[in-house]
Amino acid sequence: MSNDAKLNDLGNARDRAYRELCSAREEKNRLCKECSRLHDELDEAFKAQKRLYDAQQANWEFHQSVMRDISDKINSYKEESDRYYRQMVEAYQQASAAHDRRDGAAAKSWSETGKGYKSQMESASANVRYQISQSKDSQYRYNNNGNKANFDRAKQKTSRLKAEFSEVSARYKPVKSACEEKQAKFNAAKKAFDDHLNWLKSQNEDRKRRLGAIILNQERFKQESLRKFYSQKGRDYQDGDKRSDVYVTVKSDWDKSRGIATTDIIIRDKAFPGKHYHFVIGENGEEIIAQWQNDHH
């Protein structure tokens, strides 16, 4: 495989790894945004649940305070009722005793006193019944004020969002791991491409350096080639000699098959129409080709 083909393959591998990485990042970002959205909603739901809980707690504490006050009043009214009842019984007993003694005035007085205690007892009992009804009303208002129902709904919403967040988080973790693997794969592919590209650049720099060196030697190679050419014809050649019947073309190139810089020298002599003498000299002065060739038209 040529170096250019290898670079192309490495570039394709790098591009494929990058596309896979982009796809993984898109899925990761999508799930990340979904997690963020659910997290924000869950946070708001927790705050709403906390507000409703605080409101319910405050309402419960107020209800308990009312119930304690009612309970204290009921106990107080019951004690009054019991006291008035005992006093009523005692007054009626005194009235009965006075009646037995034939003391009508005393019997009448104690009887009136007993009636007064009875009235106060009935009033205290009525207050007890009223406070019991107030207790029932307070309990009903507490049970039906909507705070508890609102709190229960908020709690259900929080539980639902928490479950959704956990489900999305569970899907996010393997996607995050896959994205990290794709990133590592892309980094490796990119490094392989960059390393080979840098190597090719260094090779090209080396070629330029070696071609530059051989270009500096072109004139020497040219003179040596002309000397060999003329010696084949039995003629002497001195450096810098110019002959109108001989034309010389010189160029430098890179021989990929040998991996070396070369100098191509074409010599045409009018005495040999349709032909040219071809010299190819390596960068170290080695003779690679030295032969007559036909011109190509």
PEDA-V564909 format. One record per run of one state. SS is the DSSP state (alpha for helix, beta for strand, coil for the rest). FROM is the first residue (numbers start at 1). TO is the last residue. Records with the same first field share a line. If there is no record, write none. Layout:
SS = FROM-TO / FROM-TO
This chain:
coil = 1-2 / 101-103 / 144-146 / 217-217 / 233-245 / 256-259 / 270-274 / 283-286 / 295-297
alpha = 3-100 / 104-143 / 147-216 / 218-232
beta = 246-255 / 260-269 / 275-282 / 287-294
